[in-house]
Amino acid sequence: MITTTSRVQVPPVKTRLTAVADVKPLPDVKTLKDAIPAKCFERSMIRSFSYVVRDSIIVSSLFYSAVWLSGLDAPLFVTVPLWALYSFVQGCFFTGLWILAHDCGHDSFSANLTVNAITGWFLHSMLMVPFFSWKFSHARHHRYHNHMEKDTVFVPHRKSEVEGRKTEPTILEKIMDHAAADTPVVTFAALLFHQFFGWPAYIFMNAGAGMKSLTQSDRFTSSSYKQSHLNPTAHVFTPSEAPFVALSNLGLAITMGALYLASKSVGGWTVLLAYGLPYLWMNHWIVAITYLHHTHPEAPHYEAEDWTFIKGAASTVDREFGFIGRHIFHGIIEYHVVHHMFPRIPFYHAEEATLAIAPLLGERYIQQKSNFFTDLWESFTTCKYVEQGTGAHAGGLVWSKNKA
């Protein structure tokens, strides 16, 4: 477990209004890797499973408490706050298990790839996540992070695209596309839509992916059905990946069957509250964490001709989320930059690895230690579309400060 005594002491990053695109050349991957202690690349199956066991025991105990709560004969002013507290805490530990499965997807869980695949499939299936389907598209995200055409998550609009709109968007369109939201009320509704439906939209329609992120064609020519993570023949995947996509779907079907049987035992409302509410919290955290890892006023994106792997990796963001971030979310919020550079480093070594590379990255290392929820609102309201950087910022697409 990450301890506060070993916390990274990186010089605070000054707030900058625009991205530092190519002010200083970045070290190459070998230079960065050589700076990291060799032990940081060591994966311990026993240690990794200890977190799975810990989180699973807590999740099971919380489920037991939820069944007890469902039978509690008490007024609503007692039960509603208890359900709210339960759903938040359980949602945090759902997210923790999600992140452990994420490490399985990167093979940073252990050196045994079969163990990683089975464990990741089991954990993600339990959380209604299609493990292999997600793993394949997520690997493409890591391969092309912050690439304007090939990245698979949160690819922003170009300012020229926003200016080129033929008609004024409707209120619903503004809510669905936050780049068009123009009032605080509409923006808040768009943020709620983003948090509640962002993950399902990605799974069902590959929402947020770049136009050339598919393996067989582009998003202009592929229907939504051919971009669904639940479709083994989708253009998101290669033909050889199709059987594993089907296996992911089997995992979802097994979980849905288990939830149905549980509803017969303890009641549908109990299952809905005990599983459904934490599930919504988990989706919120996954969307918020991923979004804030890749959206920041000083984090550039790149067109194909300017993009390199190391530029994309350095354009991700380390943030701070206190006890929950470090001990329940397994440091994924705090140490994401090094994860993009070396995804097989286990999360429990990410802090030490970050300490090793941060001085080499210098001003290019983006670290934000302000309030996580404030950051979410500020990024959502200010980082809407990108435009070509100029002068010292040439070579990258920076977040536009002007309304299109």
C-alpha positions as a Python dict, from the first residue, in 0.01 Angstrom:
ca = {
    (1, 'M'): (0, 0, 0),
    (2, 'I'): (124, 349, -79),
    (3, 'T'): (228, 528, 236),
    (4, 'T'): (240, 898, 307),
    (5, 'T'): (604, 873, 419),
    (6, 'S'): (715, 793, 63),
    (7, 'R'): (507, 1062, -105),
    (8, 'V'): (661, 1217, -412),
    (9, 'Q'): (822, 1553, -345),
    (10, 'V'): (804, 1717, -687),
    (11, 'P'): (851, 2095, -713),
    (12, 'P'): (506, 2250, -759),
    (13, 'V'): (410, 2320, -1116),
    (14, 'K'): (319, 2682, -1178),
    (15, 'T'): (-22, 2739, -1328),
    (16, 'R'): (11, 2826, -1697),
    (17, 'L'): (-271, 2949, -1917),
    (18, 'T'): (-159, 2773, -2235),
    (19, 'A'): (17, 2451, -2317),
    (20, 'V'): (392, 2420, -2319),
    (21, 'A'): (401, 2251, -2656),
    (22, 'D'): (762, 2228, -2771),
    (23, 'V'): (953, 2478, -2558),
    (24, 'K'): (1209, 2220, -2451),
    (25, 'P'): (1283, 1885, -2615),
    (26, 'L'): (1160, 1586, -2419),
    (27, 'P'): (1393, 1306, -2308),
    (28, 'D'): (1355, 990, -2513),
    (29, 'V'): (1194, 676, -2371),
    (30, 'K'): (1529, 507, -2300),
    (31, 'T'): (1658, 804, -2102),
    (32, 'L'): (1343, 810, -1891),
    (33, 'K'): (1347, 434, -1840),
    (34, 'D'): (1711, 436, -1734),
    (35, 'A'): (1630, 696, -1468),
    (36, 'I'): (1372, 468, -1302),
    (37, 'P'): (1503, 214, -1047),
    (38, 'A'): (1485, -138, -1189),
    (39, 'K'): (1275, -259, -894),
    (40, 'C'): (990, -34, -1012),
    (41, 'F'): (936, -270, -1306),
    (42, 'E'): (906, -577, -1082),
    (43, 'R'): (554, -722, -1059),
    (44, 'S'): (449, -920, -752),
    (45, 'M'): (149, -1148, -798),
    (46, 'I'): (116, -1193, -421),
    (47, 'R'): (119, -821, -355),
    (48, 'S'): (-126, -749, -634),
    (49, 'F'): (-366, -1018, -514),
    (50, 'S'): (-346, -880, -161),
    (51, 'Y'): (-523, -568, -287),
    (52, 'V'): (-783, -778, -468),
    (53, 'V'): (-850, -976, -150),
    (54, 'R'): (-865, -661, 63),
    (55, 'D'): (-1106, -479, -168),
    (56, 'S'): (-1319, -791, -224),
    (57, 'I'): (-1362, -843, 150),
    (58, 'I'): (-1471, -481, 194),
    (59, 'V'): (-1710, -496, -102),
    (60, 'S'): (-1865, -821, 29),
    (61, 'S'): (-1904, -673, 377),
    (62, 'L'): (-2070, -365, 234),
    (63, 'F'): (-2308, -583, 31),
    (64, 'Y'): (-2403, -763, 352),
    (65, 'S'): (-2468, -427, 519),
    (66, 'A'): (-2685, -324, 223),
    (67, 'V'): (-2904, -634, 261),
    (68, 'W'): (-2939, -551, 630),
    (69, 'L'): (-3024, -191, 545),
    (70, 'S'): (-3292, -298, 297),
    (71, 'G'): (-3472, -477, 579),
    (72, 'L'): (-3437, -191, 827),
    (73, 'D'): (-3773, -64, 945),
    (74, 'A'): (-3685, 301, 983),
    (75, 'P'): (-3812, 635, 847),
    (76, 'L'): (-3676, 776, 523),
    (77, 'F'): (-3475, 1049, 695),
    (78, 'V'): (-3270, 763, 844),
    (79, 'T'): (-3251, 520, 553),
    (80, 'V'): (-3193, 770, 270),
    (81, 'P'): (-2868, 910, 420),
    (82, 'L'): (-2753, 556, 498),
    (83, 'W'): (-2813, 446, 139),
    (84, 'A'): (-2634, 757, 14),
    (85, 'L'): (-2334, 683, 235),
    (86, 'Y'): (-2334, 316, 137),
    (87, 'S'): (-2352, 388, -237),
    (88, 'F'): (-2064, 637, -220),
    (89, 'V'): (-1833, 411, -19),
    (90, 'Q'): (-1922, 100, -218),
    (91, 'G'): (-1881, 296, -541),
    (92, 'C'): (-1529, 391, -436),
    (93, 'F'): (-1435, 28, -374),
    (94, 'F'): (-1602, -77, -701),
    (95, 'T'): (-1369, 173, -864),
    (96, 'G'): (-1072, 28, -678),
    (97, 'L'): (-1148, -318, -816),
    (98, 'W'): (-1200, -163, -1161),
    (99, 'I'): (-850, -16, -1140),
    (100, 'L'): (-697, -349, -1033),
    (101, 'A'): (-859, -506, -1340),
    (102, 'H'): (-714, -217, -1540),
    (103, 'D'): (-368, -323, -1420),
    (104, 'C'): (-448, -675, -1536),
    (105, 'G'): (-526, -532, -1879),
    (106, 'H'): (-179, -375, -1890),
    (107, 'D'): (-11, -690, -1753),
    (108, 'S'): (128, -484, -1467),
    (109, 'F'): (-65, -705, -1222),
    (110, 'S'): (182, -993, -1248),
    (111, 'A'): (434, -1149, -1486),
    (112, 'N'): (188, -1431, -1563),
    (113, 'L'): (-23, -1316, -1858),
    (114, 'T'): (-281, -1593, -1812),
    (115, 'V'): (-338, -1496, -1449),
    (116, 'N'): (-374, -1134, -1557),
    (117, 'A'): (-631, -1222, -1822),
    (118, 'I'): (-843, -1443, -1594),
    (119, 'T'): (-831, -1203, -1300),
    (120, 'G'): (-907, -899, -1514),
    (121, 'W'): (-1195, -1078, -1688),
    (122, 'F'): (-1345, -1187, -1357),
    (123, 'L'): (-1316, -848, -1185),
    (124, 'H'): (-1438, -643, -1480),
    (125, 'S'): (-1721, -883, -1558),
    (126, 'M'): (-1836, -853, -1197),
    (127, 'L'): (-1853, -475, -1253),
    (128, 'M'): (-2035, -506, -1589),
    (129, 'V'): (-1726, -407, -1790),
    (130, 'P'): (-1637, -604, -2107),
    (131, 'F'): (-1276, -674, -2008),
    (132, 'F'): (-1109, -780, -2333),
    (133, 'S'): (-1312, -538, -2543),
    (134, 'W'): (-1203, -251, -2319),
    (135, 'K'): (-845, -385, -2304),
    (136, 'F'): (-803, -381, -2681),
    (137, 'S'): (-933, -27, -2735),
    (138, 'H'): (-755, 98, -2423),
    (139, 'A'): (-426, -36, -2557),
    (140, 'R'): (-484, 172, -2868),
    (141, 'H'): (-542, 475, -2647),
    (142, 'H'): (-205, 417, -2482),
    (143, 'R'): (-41, 372, -2819),
    (144, 'Y'): (-180, 703, -2951),
    (145, 'H'): (-251, 916, -2643),
    (146, 'N'): (-341, 1277, -2734),
    (147, 'H'): (-325, 1201, -3107),
    (148, 'M'): (-606, 1401, -3272),
    (149, 'E'): (-697, 1123, -3515),
    (150, 'K'): (-604, 789, -3356),
    (151, 'D'): (-661, 834, -2983),
    (152, 'T'): (-969, 651, -2855),
    (153, 'V'): (-1075, 868, -2559),
    (154, 'F'): (-1177, 1232, -2517),
    (155, 'V'): (-1046, 1358, -2850),
    (156, 'P'): (-1143, 1728, -2848),
    (157, 'H'): (-1304, 1935, -3120),
    (158, 'R'): (-1088, 2161, -3331),
    (159, 'K'): (-1193, 2526, -3318),
    (160, 'S'): (-1241, 2521, -3695),
    (161, 'E'): (-1496, 2240, -3658),
    (162, 'V'): (-1696, 2439, -3404),
    (163, 'E'): (-1685, 2753, -3618),
    (164, 'G'): (-1793, 2552, -3922),
    (165, 'R'): (-2130, 2449, -3778),
    (166, 'K'): (-2405, 2527, -4026),
    (167, 'T'): (-2691, 2570, -3778),
    (168, 'E'): (-2730, 2672, -3417),
    (169, 'P'): (-2740, 2357, -3198),
    (170, 'T'): (-3052, 2280, -2998),
    (171, 'I'): (-3051, 2268, -2617),
    (172, 'L'): (-3034, 1887, -2630),
    (173, 'E'): (-2741, 1901, -2871),
    (174, 'K'): (-2564, 2146, -2641),
    (175, 'I'): (-2612, 1907, -2349),
    (176, 'M'): (-2482, 1613, -2552),
    (177, 'D'): (-2187, 1811, -2688),
    (178, 'H'): (-2043, 2027, -2413),
    (179, 'A'): (-1832, 2228, -2661),
    (180, 'A'): (-2159, 2397, -2760),
    (181, 'A'): (-2289, 2458, -2405),
    (182, 'D'): (-2313, 2834, -2358),
    (183, 'T'): (-2483, 2899, -2023),
    (184, 'P'): (-2408, 2770, -1670),
    (185, 'V'): (-2737, 2577, -1654),
    (186, 'V'): (-2681, 2405, -1988),
    (187, 'T'): (-2317, 2342, -1901),
    (188, 'F'): (-2414, 2181, -1571),
    (189, 'A'): (-2669, 1961, -1749),
    (190, 'A'): (-2399, 1870, -2003),
    (191, 'L'): (-2161, 1778, -1722),
    (192, 'L'): (-2422, 1550, -1565),
    (193, 'F'): (-2484, 1390, -1904),
    (194, 'H'): (-2108, 1350, -1947),
    (195, 'Q'): (-2067, 1180, -1609),
    (196, 'F'): (-2372, 952, -1620),
    (197, 'F'): (-2366, 851, -1986),
    (198, 'G'): (-2003, 897, -2090),
    (199, 'W'): (-1899, 540, -2013),
    (200, 'P'): (-2204, 369, -2174),
    (201, 'A'): (-2164, 594, -2480),
    (202, 'Y'): (-1803, 483, -2514),
    (203, 'I'): (-1890, 115, -2479),
    (204, 'F'): (-2193, 119, -2709),
    (205, 'M'): (-2084, 378, -2969),
    (206, 'N'): (-1711, 439, -2921),
    (207, 'A'): (-1795, 799, -2829),
    (208, 'G'): (-1502, 1035, -2794),
    (209, 'A'): (-1266, 840, -3019),
    (210, 'G'): (-1067, 991, -3304),
    (211, 'M'): (-1183, 957, -3662),
    (212, 'K'): (-895, 720, -3750),
    (213, 'S'): (-900, 523, -3426),
    (214, 'L'): (-1063, 213, -3574),
    (215, 'T'): (-868, -88, -3697),
    (216, 'Q'): (-1056, -155, -4022),
    (217, 'S'): (-1193, 178, -4146),
    (218, 'D'): (-1269, 523, -4010),
    (219, 'R'): (-1556, 662, -3806),
    (220, 'F'): (-1700, 844, -4105),
    (221, 'T'): (-1777, 515, -4281),
    (222, 'S'): (-1856, 288, -3984),
    (223, 'S'): (-2202, 267, -3831),
    (224, 'S'): (-2251, 291, -3455),
    (225, 'Y'): (-2314, -84, -3448),
    (226, 'K'): (-1973, -140, -3605),
    (227, 'Q'): (-1817, 70, -3328),
    (228, 'S'): (-1978, -103, -3032),
    (229, 'H'): (-1747, -271, -2782),
    (230, 'L'): (-2010, -543, -2750),
    (231, 'N'): (-1992, -641, -3117),
    (232, 'P'): (-1717, -898, -3188),
    (233, 'T'): (-1711, -791, -3554),
    (234, 'A'): (-1688, -420, -3475),
    (235, 'H'): (-1424, -215, -3652),
    (236, 'V'): (-1281, -131, -3310),
    (237, 'F'): (-1118, -475, -3313),
    (238, 'T'): (-911, -695, -3538),
    (239, 'P'): (-1061, -1027, -3654),
    (240, 'S'): (-828, -1218, -3420),
    (241, 'E'): (-970, -1027, -3120),
    (242, 'A'): (-1332, -1123, -3194),
    (243, 'P'): (-1339, -1442, -2979),
    (244, 'F'): (-1215, -1247, -2677),
    (245, 'V'): (-1484, -983, -2731),
    (246, 'A'): (-1739, -1264, -2724),
    (247, 'L'): (-1582, -1392, -2402),
    (248, 'S'): (-1621, -1046, -2254),
    (249, 'N'): (-1990, -1053, -2343),
    (250, 'L'): (-2021, -1393, -2174),
    (251, 'G'): (-1882, -1240, -1856),
    (252, 'L'): (-2148, -968, -1869),
    (253, 'A'): (-2421, -1228, -1923),
    (254, 'I'): (-2302, -1430, -1623),
    (255, 'T'): (-2309, -1120, -1402),
    (256, 'M'): (-2657, -1024, -1520),
    (257, 'G'): (-2770, -1379, -1443),
    (258, 'A'): (-2618, -1358, -1095),
    (259, 'L'): (-2794, -1026, -1032),
    (260, 'Y'): (-3124, -1178, -1145),
    (261, 'L'): (-3081, -1471, -906),
    (262, 'A'): (-2989, -1229, -628),
    (263, 'S'): (-3308, -1031, -694),
    (264, 'K'): (-3508, -1350, -648),
    (265, 'S'): (-3339, -1403, -314),
    (266, 'V'): (-3327, -1057, -156),
    (267, 'G'): (-3560, -856, -380),
    (268, 'G'): (-3522, -647, -691),
    (269, 'W'): (-3515, -314, -508),
    (270, 'T'): (-3240, -435, -280),
    (271, 'V'): (-3025, -543, -576),
    (272, 'L'): (-3100, -216, -756),
    (273, 'L'): (-2990, -10, -458),
    (274, 'A'): (-2704, -233, -345),
    (275, 'Y'): (-2549, -279, -690),
    (276, 'G'): (-2701, -11, -913),
    (277, 'L'): (-2620, 296, -704),
    (278, 'P'): (-2251, 208, -650),
    (279, 'Y'): (-2232, 118, -1020),
    (280, 'L'): (-2337, 474, -1109),
    (281, 'W'): (-2073, 614, -872),
    (282, 'M'): (-1812, 387, -1029),
    (283, 'N'): (-1902, 508, -1379),
    (284, 'H'): (-1876, 867, -1258),
    (285, 'W'): (-1529, 811, -1113),
    (286, 'I'): (-1396, 629, -1420),
    (287, 'V'): (-1518, 903, -1654),
    (288, 'A'): (-1396, 1186, -1428),
    (289, 'I'): (-1055, 1029, -1369),
    (290, 'T'): (-995, 955, -1736),
    (291, 'Y'): (-1121, 1295, -1847),
    (292, 'L'): (-901, 1486, -1603),
    (293, 'H'): (-599, 1275, -1690),
    (294, 'H'): (-618, 1406, -2046),
    (295, 'T'): (-785, 1745, -2017),
    (296, 'H'): (-595, 2039, -1871),
    (297, 'P'): (-533, 2397, -1989),
    (298, 'E'): (-162, 2327, -2033),
    (299, 'A'): (-187, 1979, -2185),
    (300, 'P'): (-157, 1993, -2566),
    (301, 'H'): (-293, 1757, -2828),
    (302, 'Y'): (-117, 1687, -3155),
    (303, 'E'): (-198, 1647, -3521),
    (304, 'A'): (-57, 1338, -3693),
    (305, 'E'): (247, 1516, -3838),
    (306, 'D'): (352, 1661, -3500),
    (307, 'W'): (263, 1372, -3268),
    (308, 'T'): (517, 1140, -3106),
    (309, 'F'): (463, 879, -2837),
    (310, 'I'): (660, 1069, -2575),
    (311, 'K'): (486, 1400, -2652),
    (312, 'G'): (149, 1235, -2604),
    (313, 'A'): (252, 1069, -2280),
    (314, 'A'): (392, 1394, -2139),
    (315, 'S'): (60, 1564, -2217),
    (316, 'T'): (-121, 1361, -1952),
    (317, 'V'): (-183, 1492, -1601),
    (318, 'D'): (-110, 1386, -1243),
    (319, 'R'): (-369, 1511, -996),
    (320, 'E'): (-440, 1470, -625),
    (321, 'F'): (-735, 1303, -451),
    (322, 'G'): (-611, 1251, -98),
    (323, 'F'): (-675, 933, 99),
    (324, 'I'): (-932, 791, -142),
    (325, 'G'): (-704, 846, -440),
    (326, 'R'): (-399, 688, -284),
    (327, 'H'): (-549, 405, -80),
    (328, 'I'): (-876, 310, -253),
    (329, 'F'): (-813, 419, -613),
    (330, 'H'): (-459, 276, -593),
    (331, 'G'): (-283, 599, -692),
    (332, 'I'): (-419, 604, -1046),
    (333, 'I'): (-513, 972, -1014),
    (334, 'E'): (-183, 1080, -863),
    (335, 'Y'): (62, 892, -1088),
    (336, 'H'): (-75, 873, -1439),
    (337, 'V'): (201, 1038, -1643),
    (338, 'V'): (452, 761, -1570),
    (339, 'H'): (178, 504, -1632),
    (340, 'H'): (137, 633, -1988),
    (341, 'M'): (509, 612, -2046),
    (342, 'F'): (560, 269, -1886),
    (343, 'P'): (221, 98, -1836),
    (344, 'R'): (372, -224, -1701),
    (345, 'I'): (498, -52, -1387),
    (346, 'P'): (271, -175, -1103),
    (347, 'F'): (71, 98, -934),
    (348, 'Y'): (254, 42, -604),
    (349, 'H'): (581, 145, -772),
    (350, 'A'): (435, 437, -968),
    (351, 'E'): (515, 692, -700),
    (352, 'E'): (886, 612, -693),
    (353, 'A'): (898, 599, -1073),
    (354, 'T'): (728, 941, -1092),
    (355, 'L'): (987, 1085, -854),
    (356, 'A'): (1260, 955, -1085),
    (357, 'I'): (1129, 1102, -1412),
    (358, 'A'): (969, 1429, -1300),
    (359, 'P'): (1301, 1620, -1282),
    (360, 'L'): (1385, 1507, -1637),
    (361, 'L'): (1050, 1627, -1768),
    (362, 'G'): (1087, 1964, -1595),
    (363, 'E'): (819, 2212, -1703),
    (364, 'R'): (667, 1946, -1926),
    (365, 'Y'): (553, 1750, -1620),
    (366, 'I'): (195, 1855, -1544),
    (367, 'Q'): (83, 1812, -1184),
    (368, 'Q'): (-233, 1963, -1037),
    (369, 'K'): (-299, 1957, -663),
    (370, 'S'): (-614, 2167, -639),
    (371, 'N'): (-964, 2039, -559),
    (372, 'F'): (-1060, 1748, -786),
    (373, 'F'): (-1424, 1856, -830),
    (374, 'T'): (-1327, 2217, -893),
    (375, 'D'): (-1081, 2093, -1154),
    (376, 'L'): (-1358, 1891, -1319),
    (377, 'W'): (-1583, 2197, -1350),
    (378, 'E'): (-1305, 2428, -1466),
    (379, 'S'): (-1175, 2183, -1726),
    (380, 'F'): (-1525, 2112, -1850),
    (381, 'T'): (-1610, 2481, -1887),
    (382, 'T'): (-1279, 2609, -2025),
    (383, 'C'): (-1133, 2318, -2226),
    (384, 'K'): (-1389, 2291, -2504),
    (385, 'Y'): (-1193, 2294, -2830),
    (386, 'V'): (-835, 2325, -2946),
    (387, 'E'): (-653, 2544, -3196),
    (388, 'Q'): (-303, 2555, -3338),
    (389, 'G'): (-48, 2693, -3097),
    (390, 'T'): (173, 2982, -3206),
    (391, 'G'): (517, 3110, -3114),
    (392, 'A'): (659, 2908, -2825),
    (393, 'H'): (355, 2682, -2846),
    (394, 'A'): (389, 2592, -3213),
    (395, 'G'): (378, 2220, -3277),
    (396, 'G'): (80, 2142, -3058),
    (397, 'L'): (-290, 2214, -3040),
    (398, 'V'): (-367, 2425, -2733),
    (399, 'W'): (-701, 2480, -2566),
    (400, 'S'): (-866, 2788, -2712),
    (401, 'K'): (-949, 3071, -2472),
    (402, 'N'): (-1188, 3240, -2712),
    (403, 'K'): (-1548, 3150, -2780),
    (404, 'A'): (-1589, 3021, -3133),
}
